[in-house]
Every structure is written in structure tokens, then in C-alpha cells.
Amino acid sequence: MLRYGTFETPLGPMVAVVDGAGALTHLDFLEDVADAEAWLARNARGAKLRRGRGAIGPIAAAMDEYFTGHRHDFADVALAARGTPFQKQVWDELCRIPYGTTISYGELAVRIGRPSASRAVGRANGTNPIAVVVPCHRVIGSTGDLTGYAGGLAIKAALLALEGALPEPRGGIVPTLPMPGLV
């Protein structure tokens, strides 16, 4: 049995899913809280789900600390993402990217010992089911441009700006998003 709930952040609502032990299995941004049921149908297929705000309280509190600048890592958050061994290897390495820094997909591939696997690393990065906590937003293109983010480039830019890691645009336009409470 998985428990889920939604909570508000300065960048919009998020949905969190935890397993019976309280380990985080999914965390993602939503367009609207009303989208939670559709999101769960797509992303937690086949799982028995029960709404439970208390179960996701710790992750909601951790995210509040992150958005207010009082948390720079999530090492104390238990994770239980499902994926292939390769995906898990990539996601584990994502967790080693320090707050306030970015790396390229190529560098991430090198770090996992697969220097010619940049595209596969990019795909694994894109399937990360735990936004922010597993910081896939810290991976950028080799030119320094923001590339791909399931929550949209505006949210990626806002997360990097919050961390002080937003790269200077190199000919491209970096999307922005109003960030009440983050400035």
C-alpha cells in the first residue's frame, strides 16, 4: 500500500508518494492539485494507493525547508524509487551532485563509468521519479544551456536560481518563472 498527498510550494503544487515504511517513491510538480489523480494513474500504475497527508508530512516539511533555503541536501530522506539497475545507478549519482552546482550529461556519464553513454544517461535522468530530492535539475547541456526537465524548463531554471546555480545563457533564452517567497 502506497500513501500519497499533495502540498503547495512556491513553484506550484507537488504530489508525493511514500511506501509503507515512509520511503519516498515519487515526487513531482503538478499543474494543479486537481491533476493528482491523473498523475497517479500515469506514474504509479497498478499500485494500491491511499490518500494520507500525514504520511507525506515529512517530505512536505523537507521541501518547505528547501524552498526557504534552510535545506541543501536530502540525505536523511529514505528513497524507494523503482527502476532498472542502470537507472538507479544514474539516480544515485545525481544525489552526489552538490547543491548549487551543475554538471553536464557527459560528465554524469563519465562519473558512472560509461563515458560514451550520454544519451542513455539523459534518458535515465529524464525518468527520475523523484524530482528535486534526486536532483536531476542539476544536469545541463554541455554548452551550459538548460535542456529537458519533466516539470518544464521554467521550473528547472527556478530551482537552479534558488540554488545559485543558474548558468548564464549562451545565445539561448533561459525561461523564468515568478518565484514568490524565493527572491
Secondary structure as the mmCIF struct_conf table of DSSP 4:
data_model
#
loop_
_struct_conf.conf_type_id
_struct_conf.id
_struct_conf.beg_label_comp_id
_struct_conf.beg_label_asym_id
_struct_conf.beg_label_seq_id
_struct_conf.end_label_comp_id
_struct_conf.end_label_asym_id
_struct_conf.end_label_seq_id
STRN STRN1 LEU A 2 THR A 9
TURN_TY1_P TURN_TY1_P1 PRO A 10 LEU A 11
STRN STRN2 GLY A 12 VAL A 18
TURN_TY1_P TURN_TY1_P2 GLY A 20 ALA A 21
BEND BEND1 GLY A 22 GLY A 22
STRN STRN3 LEU A 24 PHE A 29
BEND BEND2 GLU A 31 ASP A 32
HELX_RH_3T_P HELX_RH_3T_P1 VAL A 33 ASP A 35
HELX_RH_AL_P HELX_RH_AL_P1 ALA A 36 ASN A 43
BEND BEND3 ALA A 44 ALA A 44
TURN_TY1_P TURN_TY1_P3 ARG A 45 GLY A 46
STRN STRN4 LEU A 49 ARG A 51
HELX_RH_AL_P HELX_RH_AL_P2 ARG A 53 PHE A 67
TURN_TY1_P TURN_TY1_P4 THR A 68 GLY A 69
TURN_TY1_P TURN_TY1_P5 ALA A 75 ASP A 76
BEND BEND4 VAL A 77 VAL A 77
STRN STRN5 LEU A 79 LEU A 79
HELX_RH_AL_P HELX_RH_AL_P3 PRO A 85 LEU A 94
TURN_TY1_P TURN_TY1_P6 CYS A 95 ARG A 96
BEND BEND5 ILE A 97 ILE A 97
HELX_LH_PP_P HELX_LH_PP_P1 PRO A 98 PRO A 98
TURN_TY1_P TURN_TY1_P7 TYR A 99 GLY A 100
STRN STRN6 ILE A 103 SER A 104
HELX_RH_AL_P HELX_RH_AL_P4 TYR A 105 ARG A 111
TURN_TY1_P TURN_TY1_P8 ILE A 112 GLY A 113
TURN_TY1_P TURN_TY1_P9 PRO A 115 SER A 116
HELX_RH_AL_P HELX_RH_AL_P5 SER A 118 GLY A 126
TURN_TY1_P TURN_TY1_P10 THR A 127 THR A 127
BEND BEND6 PRO A 129 PRO A 129
STRN STRN7 ILE A 130 ILE A 130
TURN_TY1_P TURN_TY1_P11 ALA A 131 VAL A 133
BEND BEND7 VAL A 134 VAL A 134
HELX_RH_3T_P HELX_RH_3T_P2 CYS A 136 ARG A 138
STRN STRN8 VAL A 139 ILE A 140
TURN_TY1_P TURN_TY1_P12 SER A 142 THR A 143
BEND BEND8 GLY A 144 GLY A 144
TURN_TY1_P TURN_TY1_P13 ALA A 150 GLY A 151
HELX_RH_AL_P HELX_RH_AL_P6 LEU A 153 LEU A 162
TURN_TY1_P TURN_TY1_P14 GLU A 163 GLY A 164
HELX_LH_PP_P HELX_LH_PP_P2 LEU A 166 PRO A 169
BEND BEND9 ARG A 170 GLY A 172
HELX_LH_PP_P HELX_LH_PP_P3 ILE A 173 PRO A 175
TURN_TY1_P TURN_TY1_P15 PRO A 180 LEU A 182
#
